[in-house]
Amino acid sequence: MPRSYKGWPWSRITRPTFWYVLGDVACTATSPVAPNFFSCLHLGERHIIGRWSYPSDASVHQIRSWIGTAVLLDAARVGSRAHRPCLWWTNLLPREVLSHAYEGVTRLAYLIVDNILDVGRRSQEVRFVDQSPMAVVNIVGQPRAALPTFVSYRASHAFRSGGPGLVWDDLSQKMEEPNADERERAMGLMTRTTTVPTISEMTRRQVLGQAMDLNCLTWIVSLGLAEQRRLRTTGITTLPLGNPLPTRTMKDLGMLKGPGIRIELTFDSPILRHPYRYSDMERALIQRRSQDLFEAGLVEISHGEYASATVMPAKKDMYGNWTDRRMCGD
C-alpha cells in the first residue's frame, strides 16, 4: 500500500485493490464491496504537524477542486495503536457525516500499545498528553494507547534519544524502535504482511511509513456501508455506492424518461441505411437487446421512412477478452 514516488494519473480500477495518485500528496483505495469507491488521504501528516514546510499546496488544492473538502482524521482515534493524522477524501459518504461520526468516536480502553509488541518488550509510560492535531488517546497515568506516527526513515524525532516512540526490550536491555512486525500490528495489518524474502527490515519499515492505516480505512468503509443501510431502511433515496445513476437494470433505466424532442432537418429526403451484414451471433444479440430495450420502454416499433443501420463494435467480455459485441445505433 505504499504511495508512488512519481505520481500516477487518475485511473479507474475495477478490482479490489489499492491505487495511488499524485505521489507526494494522496493515496486512494477501492473496496471489494464498493468497486468504484475511492478514498484519498494526504500523505503529509508530517506537514500537518508542522515540522517541515508544506511543499505540496498546489497539489492539495488540485485534489480539493476535483473531489471537495477533506476531513482530518487521526487513525489512533478509531483504534490504531499509532497516531497518523491525515486529510481524507471519499465518495462513500458526505464529509459532514464522516466528520460528525469521527467526533463521536470513543476509543476502547483495552486498545493499548503493549498488546501489539513482541514478547519481552513494553512501551514507555505516558509523560505528556497528546496535542492537536493528534487525537487525545494517551493520558498520563494510563497505559500508552498509541505510538507516535510511523515515518519512512530511521531515528525520527519521536524515535530517538528517549523519545516516546521507543520501546524497552528485555533481551537487549535498551530502548529500541518498534520493529516491522509491531508496526504492522499497530496499523491493523496481519503480522508479516510486508515480509518478502528480497527486502530488508528497514525497507519494510519504509513501506509501512508510507502506507494507509488499515484501522482508519476499515472504519471509513464500515461507516459508509452503515450509512447506506440506514438510508435504505428509512426510505430515503440514495445512489448505489460508486454508481452515477440510481439504476441497476434495463427496466430501471426505462423509468428515467425525459420530455420528447423534435429534430428539424434541412432537407425533406428520408434518411435510410440498410442493415449491414451480420454474423449469426450478432443477429441474435441485436434481436435480444432490441427486445430488452422495447420491454423497458426505451424504444418503440416504427413504420416510418427513416432508418439507421446498427453497428456491432467489439468489446471485452467478463474475462477481459475481445469476444463480446456492443450494439450501437441511432
N, C-alpha and C positions, 0 to 999 in steps of 0.2 A: 503493500500500500504506500510506498514512498512517492513523493512528488517527482515530476520530471524536471530535470535541470534546464532543459532547453525550452520547455513550454510547448504544448501541443495545441492545435486549433480545436475549436469546439467540434465535436463529432457525436453521432448517435450510436450508443452501444445497446444492442438488443438482448444481450445475455447478462445474467447476474455477474457483475464484475466490478472492479474499481477502475476509475479513469481520472485523468488529471488535466487541468487547464492552467495556462499562464504560470509556468513552473514555480516562480517565486511567490505566487500570490494565493492560488486556490487549488483545491482538490475536491473531487466530487465522486459520487458512487451511485450505481443503480442498485435496486433491491430485487430479490427473487420474487417478492410478492407484488412489486410495482415496477415492471421493467423499464418504464420511461421516467421514473423518479430520479431527480437529481438532488444532490446536497453538496454544497461547496463550503469549504472553510478557508479562512485566510491563514496561511502557514507562518505568519509573522507574529506569533504570540510574544516573541522577544521584543518586537517593536511596540506592541501594546503596553508591555511593562515599562518600556522607555529606556532600556539600557543602550540601545543604538538609535541612530536617526532612522527616519522612516523613508526608505528609498523607493517604495512601490505605490505611492499615492495615485499616480496616473492609472495604473492597472486596476487598483481597487475601485476607482471612480468609473472605469470602463465596465467592470463587472456589475457595479451598483446600477448603472444606467440600463444594463440588459435585464437584470433579474431582481431589482428592487433593493430595499434597505436590509442590511444584515442584522443579526441578533448576536450579541456577545454571550457566549456560553463557556463555562468552565467545567470540564469533564469531571472534576473532583466532586462537584455538587450532585451529580447524577450517578455516583457510585464508583468512579475511578479511584485508584489508590495513588494517583499522581495528578497534580494540577496541570491543566492545559487550556488556558483561556484563549478562545479563538472566535473569530467572526464567522457565523454560519449563515448560508442562504439555502433555502429549499423550496420546492414547489409542492411538497407533500401536505402542507397546511399553512394557513396565514401566519405571518410573523407575529401578529398580536396574540394569537393562540399559543404559539411557541414561547414567546416571552412571558406571558402570564403563567403558563404551566411551569416554566423554569423557576419563576419567583416563588411558586408554591411547593417546590420540592423539599422534602425533609429527608436528609440523608440518614440511613440506618446506622445505629451506633456500633454494630458489630463489624462494620467495614473498616478495618484498621490495617496499617501497613505491615505489621508483624505477621499477619496471616498469609501474605504472599511472598515472604522472604524464605530463603533456604534454611534448612535446619542449622542451628548454631549461629544464626545471625539475627540481629534485632535493630530496630530503628532507635533514633535518639528521642529523648523526652522533648516535649514541646516547650520552647522557651519564649516564643512570641506568637501572638495571634495573627492569622493571615490578614493581609492587607489587599485592598482593591487593586487590580481587577480580579484577584483570586477570590474564589468562594471561601467564606469563613467556615472551614471544617476542622482546622487544628486549633484546639482550645488548651490553654495552659492547665496542666494538672490531669489531662486526659490522654489516652494513648494516641499516638500520631495517626491521623486518618489519611493523610495524603503526603506524598513526597513532592518536592519542587518539580517544575516542568522539565521533562527529559529533553535534551538537545542532542545534536548530531556530532558533537565533538567532546573530547575529554576535558575533565577538570574545569567545568564552568564554575561560576561564582558560588553556586549553591552546593557544588560537589567537590570542594577543596577546602583545606585549612579549617576543618571542623564545621563546615557548612551543614545546614540541616538535611541535605540530601544524602550524606554519608551514613552508612550503617556499620554497626560493630560486628566483627567476625571473631568468634571464639577461637577458631583454629589458628588464624594468623595473629590474633591478639592486637588488631589495629582496625582503624576506621577505613572502610573501602566504599567505592561507588557501587550501586546496585548492578548486578550482572545482567546479561541479556535475558536470561530466563525470568528473573524477577521483574524486569521491565515489561516483558510480555504479559505476565500475570497482572501486573498493576494496571495495564491498559485494556484488560478484558480479553486478551488473546490466550489461546492454549499454549502451554509450555512447549518451547522448541518450535514454535510456528516459523520462525525465521532461520531455523537451523538448516544449513546446506553444507555439504562436505567441502565445497570450494571457497567458502567465505569464513572470515575470522570472527572472533568475538567482537572486535572493535567495529567491523563492518556491520554486524548485526545491530549494535547499538546505534550506529549512524542511520541505518534504515528505520529503526524504531523512533529515532529522534525526529524523523520527517513524516511519520505516519499518522493516520487518523486514530483517535482513541475509540476503540470498539464499544466501550460503555456508553459514550456520548452518541455515537451513530445509532446504536441499538435503541437507545432511549428516544431519539427523534423519530425513527421508523415506527416504533411501538406507539408513540403518541399520535402519529399521523393515522395509523390504522384504527386506533381507538376513536379518534375524531370522526373518521369516515363512518364507523359503525354507529356512533351517536347521531350523526346527521340522518342516517337511513332510518333509525328507529323513531326519530322524532318527526319523520315525514318531510324533512327539508330536502329539496332537490340539490344534488351536488354532482359534480363531474367525477367519473371514474378516475382513479389515480393515473396521471400521465396522459389521459386521453383529451384531445382538444374539443370533442363534441360528446354530448351525453347520448351516444348511440352504441349499440353492441351488435345489432343485426340489421339486415337489409330492411326489415319491416319497421324498425325504429327510425331508420333514415327516411322512410316514406312519410313519417309524421312531420318532418321538417319542410313543409311546403310553403313556398312564398307566393306572392302575387304573380299572376300571369304576365307575360311580356309579349310585345309585338315587335317584329323585326321589319323595318322598312327597307325594301330593296330599290336599287337604282334602275332596274330593268324588269320586264314582265316575263321573260323566258324562264320556265321552270328549271330548277337545278336537280339533275338526276344523275346518279352514279350507280352503275350496275354492280352487282356483287363481284368480289374478286374470286379467284379460285382458292378454295379452302380444302384442307385435308379432312378426312372423316372425323378426326379428333377435334379439329377447330370448328366444324359444323355442329358437332354435339355440344361443345362449350358455348357457342353462340346461342343455340336453342335453349340450353339450360339457364344461362344467365339472363337472356331476354325474358324468359318466363319468370325468373325471380324478380326482375325489375317491374314486370307487369303486375305480379301479385302484390308487390309493395306499393303500387300506385304511382311509381315514378315515371312510367311510360304508358302510352295508350296506342291502340291499333289505329293506323292511319291509312286512308284510301286516297290521299292527295297525290299531286303530281311531283312532289319533291321527295327525294330520297338520297341518302348518303351511304356509301359503302362502309362496312365495318372492317377495321384493321385489327390484326391479332399479333402485336409485337411480343417477343419472348420475354419472360420474366422468371425469376428464380422460384423454385418450389420450396417446400418447408425444409428441405435438406440442403438448400443452397445451390442446387443445380439448375441450369437454364432449360428446364423441361416444361415449364408451365407457360400459359399464354394470358395476356391481358386484353380484354375486349374494349376497344375504343371506337367511338362513333359520334356523329352529331345528330 
